[in-house]
Amino acid sequence: MNKVQLNPVGWMSQLSQVEVAKLQDTTNSELFNVFRRCCLAVLNSGVDEDNFELLFAPYADFDIRLIRRERGVKIELLNPPEVAFVDGKLVNGVHEHIFAVLRDLLFMGNKYAFVHQEAPCESNAITDMVFDMLRHAQALEGNDELNTIVCWGGHSIKQHEYKYTKEVGYQLGLREMNICTGCGPGAMKGPMKGAAIGHAKQRYTRGRYIGISEPSIIAAEPPNAIVNELIIMPDIEKRLEAFVRLAHGIVIFPGGVGTAEELLYLLGILMNERNAQQPFPVVLTGPAESKAYFEAIDDFVGATLGKAAQEKYQIIVDDPPEVARTLRAGLSKVESYRRAMGDAFSFNWSLKIDEAFQVPFVPTHNSMASLPLVQDQPVSDLAKTLRQVFSGIVAGNVKAEGIAEIKKHGPFKLNGEAALMQRIDMLLESFVRQQRMKLPGTDYEPCYVIEAQQGNGS
């Protein structure tokens, strides 16, 4: 049996005996099983695979143990993947990421009871928890320079789109902006690689490449090799809130349902009248070949949420320097607003996020079939509902629990007004045609069925 012991790094090297004892108490819990799976995903960083079953299949004999020491806790890996080692030594970045998983899932998970009903469920408490997790991850330190750009986009993108994300990252890096993404491959990796080169050219030594994931997605999107700060939030809603409160601006690259989910989440928040004055630079961008993708997204937003929602973002095609200049100009407005509000530069407290965007949506056949897919409702509510549609499809595509649900009961059934369902169907069909649902070369079998309510013109 191959055994490797790891000394604690970063904040986890400064634990009290009480904290160590609490960590050890979790070793037979459901939370520890989640921790083990996430560690195995981290050890597979850089592997080009988005099927969790295929990713984990070779490592049935992998295990992980916590070893108590007077000065803290060590981690022992049993039969870890060889891909995480160079000449028998664990890659330093992977070593750091393992302890980030320990910090976020076991230490913070035990504190907030992630797998139990006692976890925070009120809006203010959820925001406080998001802040506390980012603070413990030391993500707020250095984030007061107003230069953190969150980049969203698909893990399944074409090579020319990937190169474009690197070029945009490069232009951002030349302007000393840092990158935060979902930490996986594709449009999450490209901007980080580009920014790293831009930072090196400018001799900018404070380059940050922040990856924010969550337990049910990290197996399908293991952290890429550029991530130097890994944060794992307990669920997709906390992950999205961490993105928008940490961000000073957002770039959205081509993607699939996950990217659509992120955009709809953001628009749902920005359409809240209490955020009407909040400057939040958002740019949708891609190479010339991706123009049709953005037209489809923009048409969908216009047809469902209206012109006011379209005005919350800019679309810039095939012009990376202009993307960077636009964001740089937007950051000056963010600074002025934060100063006027007395808000922190490192964490956007003044952004109002309703509880409906914070409480986890668990995609099941019943919850998906019960979504109120009707046009006649407040724009923010419709954005929330549409976000949940795409969140459920993401789960059915790549998340272990979602895939299990589909295997057991068949595809999710989406039912609503005919006109709205047609728009959803058209957008999803465009994603399928463009191979944005799974990694290129992988056959895609839809995890959903679109149905229209009778009596609505169907």
Buried (B, 14 or more C-beta within 10 A) or exposed (E): EEEBEBBBBEBBEEBEEEBBEBBBEBBEBEBBEBBBBBBBBBBBBBBEBBBBEEBBEEBEEBBBEBEEEEEBBBBBBEBBBEEBBEEEEBBEBBBBBBBBBBBBBBBBBBBBEBBEEEBBEEBEEBBEBBBBBBEBBBBBEBBEBBBBBBBBBBBBBBEEBBEBBBBBBBBBBBBBBBBBBBBBBBBBBBBBBBBBBBBEEEEBEEBBBBBBBBBBBBBBBBBBBBBBBBBBBBBBBBBBBBBBBBBBBBBBBBBBBBBBBBBBBBBBBBBBEEBEEBBBBBBBBBBEBBEEBBEBBBBBBEBBBEEEBBEBBBBBBBBBBBBBBBBBEBBEBBBEBBEEEEBBBBBBBBBBBBEBBBBBBBBBBEEBEEBEBBEEEEBBBBBBBBBBBBBBBBBBBBBBEBBEBBEEEEBBEBBBBBBBBBBBBBBBEBBEEBBBBBBEEEEBEBBBEBBBBEEBEE
